[in-house]
Amino acid sequence: IGGGTLGDVAGFVASTLLRGLDFYLIPTTLLSQVDSSVGGKNGINTIDGKNLVGTFYQPKEVLIDISFLNSLPKKEIKSGYAEIIKHALIKDYTFFCWMEKNFNKLLNLEKSILEKAIYKSIIIKLFYVSKDEKECLVNNNSRAMLNFGHTIGHAVESHYNYNKFNHGEAISIGMVTEAKISNYLGLLSSND
């Protein structure tokens, strides 16, 4: 029961202890509800970088209760929102437009909007995980698509020793920067 860091550690320990124990996740942050609790990636940070030690090991079950989100500061909700936006950007333009229209309702934890956003986000993540659980493919179905914004985002987090920006903020910086690089290279139109 907790956020992404606790879920990653629990998954890592469960995957290695006695060659694998059943474990259950009850994610308590929006970020962990839409991202880290889904897909079975369990990583822990080392002094040399983020998620350098880890396993692929699926939880037996994930239970999401949005009432946990009522206790979080707005900054944490925005962190999860960034990952939802990432999912929409990589897979579902209609969902992205819906998110853009409903962001205030989501940030204010309006139940129906929040539930739809979480559900749609998980479905997008599961699309990639089901096709490429261990991130081996090199095509448009690769789980690596879920890493949009993360190359630069992880560098930002690491540079500031994981203190200045939370994960969603760093990924937001990463998505904007990576989009600008793609535009500069002629791979993404200025409109997009």
QUIFEN-V295224 format. One record per residue. N is the residue number from 1. SS is DSSP state (alpha for helix, beta for strand, coil for the rest). PSI is psi in degrees with one decimal (* if undefined). Layout:
n/ss/psi
N/SS/PSI
N/SS/PSI
//
This chain:
n/ss/psi
1/coil/112.2
2/beta/-166.5
3/coil/-165.6
4/alpha/-39.2
5/alpha/-47.1
6/alpha/-41.0
7/alpha/-40.8
8/alpha/-45.0
9/alpha/-44.2
10/alpha/-44.1
11/alpha/-40.4
12/alpha/-47.4
13/alpha/-45.6
14/alpha/-34.7
15/alpha/-22.9
16/alpha/-29.2
17/alpha/126.1
18/alpha/33.3
19/alpha/24.0
20/coil/112.7
21/coil/151.3
22/coil/140.0
23/coil/153.6
24/beta/143.1
25/beta/134.8
26/coil/88.5
27/beta/134.7
28/coil/3.2
29/coil/155.8
30/alpha/-39.2
31/alpha/-47.2
32/alpha/-28.4
33/alpha/-36.2
34/alpha/-10.8
35/alpha/-76.3
36/alpha/-24.1
37/coil/-9.3
38/coil/125.2
39/coil/-15.2
40/coil/10.8
41/beta/123.6
42/beta/108.0
43/beta/149.9
44/beta/147.2
45/beta/151.1
46/beta/175.7
47/coil/-23.7
48/coil/-10.3
49/beta/176.3
50/beta/134.7
51/beta/33.9
52/beta/-19.2
53/beta/128.3
54/beta/179.8
55/beta/165.8
56/beta/114.9
57/coil/118.7
58/coil/139.7
59/coil/153.1
60/coil/-37.1
61/beta/150.1
62/beta/125.4
63/coil/117.6
64/coil/124.2
65/coil/109.8
66/alpha/-12.6
67/alpha/-24.1
68/alpha/-30.7
69/alpha/-21.9
70/alpha/-20.1
71/alpha/-1.4
72/coil/148.0
73/coil/155.7
74/alpha/-35.2
75/alpha/-38.0
76/alpha/-35.1
77/alpha/-42.8
78/alpha/-33.7
79/alpha/-46.3
80/alpha/-36.7
81/alpha/-38.7
82/alpha/-40.9
83/alpha/-34.7
84/alpha/-44.2
85/alpha/-42.5
86/alpha/-46.8
87/alpha/-44.2
88/alpha/-43.4
89/alpha/-37.3
90/alpha/-16.0
91/alpha/-26.6
92/coil/93.3
93/alpha/-37.7
94/alpha/-42.6
95/alpha/-40.5
96/alpha/-46.1
97/alpha/-39.2
98/alpha/-42.8
99/alpha/-42.7
100/alpha/-39.2
101/alpha/-32.5
102/alpha/13.8
103/alpha/-38.1
104/alpha/-40.1
105/alpha/-40.2
106/alpha/-47.2
107/alpha/-25.2
108/coil/10.0
109/coil/38.4
110/coil/120.4
111/alpha/-52.5
112/alpha/-38.4
113/alpha/-45.3
114/alpha/-47.4
115/alpha/-42.5
116/alpha/-44.0
117/alpha/-43.9
118/alpha/-47.2
119/alpha/-51.1
120/alpha/-40.2
121/alpha/-44.5
122/alpha/-41.2
123/alpha/-42.6
124/alpha/-45.3
125/alpha/-41.6
126/alpha/-30.8
127/alpha/-49.3
128/alpha/-41.4
129/alpha/-40.8
130/alpha/-27.7
131/alpha/-22.2
132/coil/64.9
133/coil/-40.2
134/coil/21.3
135/coil/54.9
136/coil/-22.6
137/coil/153.2
138/coil/68.9
139/coil/-170.5
140/coil/-11.5
141/coil/2.6
142/coil/139.2
143/alpha/-21.7
144/alpha/-20.5
145/alpha/-30.7
146/alpha/-9.6
147/alpha/6.4
148/coil/126.0
149/coil/-11.4
150/alpha/-28.3
151/alpha/-52.0
152/alpha/-39.2
153/alpha/-44.0
154/alpha/-35.8
155/alpha/-40.3
156/alpha/-47.6
157/alpha/-48.0
158/alpha/-43.8
159/alpha/-37.4
160/coil/20.8
161/coil/35.6
162/coil/24.1
163/coil/-37.5
164/coil/-41.5
165/coil/139.3
166/coil/174.9
167/alpha/-47.8
168/alpha/-39.7
169/alpha/-45.1
170/alpha/-39.8
171/alpha/-36.8
172/alpha/-46.3
173/alpha/-43.3
174/alpha/-44.0
175/alpha/-44.2
176/alpha/-46.3
177/alpha/-43.8
178/alpha/-36.1
179/alpha/-41.1
180/alpha/-38.7
181/alpha/-44.1
182/alpha/-39.3
183/alpha/-45.3
184/alpha/-37.3
185/coil/-1.6
186/coil/16.3
187/coil/-11.7
188/coil/127.0
189/coil/157.1
190/coil/-37.0
191/coil/-50.6
192/coil/*
//
